[in-house]
Every structure is written in C-alpha cells, then in structure tokens.
Amino acid sequence: MSYYTMAFVGMVPFGSLFAGALAHAVGAPLTLIIDGLCCIGGALWFATRLKSIRRHIHPIYAELGILPLAFEAPQKVE
C-alpha cells in the first residue's frame, strides 16, 4: 500500500512538510509568494524545453499509434 501511495501522491508530503517549515520560519504570506515564484519558474523552465520534449516524444507516440506521424515525407506514387 505504501508503494501505491508514494506513486499516486508522489512528493507532496515532503513538499507540504517543507512549506510548513518555511511558513513557521518566515510566515505564511512570504511562503505563498515563494511557492508561487517556484511554480512560475518551473512553468517557464518547462516551456523553454517543450519543443525538445515534443521532438523526442512524437516518434514514440507515432510508433505506438497514439498520434499520426505528421513529419513523414509524402510517398511517391509511381
């Protein structure tokens, strides 16, 4: 059961523990500002790498039949 919980919940318990300790040290408003800035920073970091991720993932999805292979060259009809 603990493996299922860790897979489903992930690192949330550790993040909550960290946020609680940070709120105790610097206060709740500043903790929310720091957490918000971390979320924005993570989203920006992910956005800058999205094209690279998409380029690596698209062939795998096409091989599995999830997406059509849109970047294939058209076949010559003879």
C-alpha positions in Angstrom: 0.0 0.0 0.0 2.8 2.4 0.7 4.3 1.9 -2.8 0.9 2.8 -4.3 0.6 5.8 -2.1 4.0 7.1 -3.0 3.3 6.5 -6.7 -0.1 8.2 -6.5 0.8 11.1 -4.2 4.5 11.5 -5.2 6.5 14.1 -3.3 3.5 16.0 -2.0 4.0 15.0 1.7 7.6 16.2 1.6 6.6 19.5 -0.2 4.0 20.1 2.5 6.5 19.4 5.2 8.9 21.9 3.6 6.2 24.5 3.1 5.1 24.1 6.7 8.6 24.6 8.0 9.1 27.6 5.7 5.9 29.1 6.9 7.0 28.6 10.5 10.3 30.3 9.8 9.2 33.3 7.6 5.5 33.5 7.8 2.6 32.2 5.6 2.3 35.2 3.2 6.0 35.1 2.3 5.8 31.3 1.9 3.0 31.6 -0.6 4.9 34.2 -2.6 8.0 31.9 -2.6 5.9 28.9 -3.6 4.2 30.9 -6.4 7.5 32.1 -7.8 8.8 28.5 -7.8 5.7 27.4 -9.7 6.1 30.2 -12.3 9.8 29.4 -12.6 9.1 25.7 -13.1 6.5 26.5 -15.8 8.9 28.9 -17.6 11.7 26.3 -17.5 9.3 23.6 -18.9 8.0 26.0 -21.6 11.6 26.6 -22.8 12.1 22.9 -23.3 8.8 22.0 -24.7 9.9 21.8 -28.4 12.7 19.5 -27.5 10.4 17.3 -25.4 7.9 17.2 -28.2 10.6 16.3 -30.8 11.7 13.3 -28.7 8.2 12.1 -27.7 6.4 12.4 -31.1 8.1 9.4 -32.8 7.4 7.3 -29.8 3.7 8.2 -29.8 3.6 7.6 -33.6 5.1 4.2 -33.2 2.5 3.3 -30.5 -0.3 4.6 -32.8 -1.3 7.3 -30.5 -0.5 10.1 -33.0 -0.1 10.1 -36.8 3.4 10.6 -37.9 2.9 14.1 -39.3 6.5 14.7 -40.1 6.9 11.9 -42.6 7.8 12.8 -46.2 5.0 12.2 -48.6 5.2 8.8 -50.5 5.9 9.0 -54.2 3.1 7.4 -56.3 4.5 5.6 -59.4 
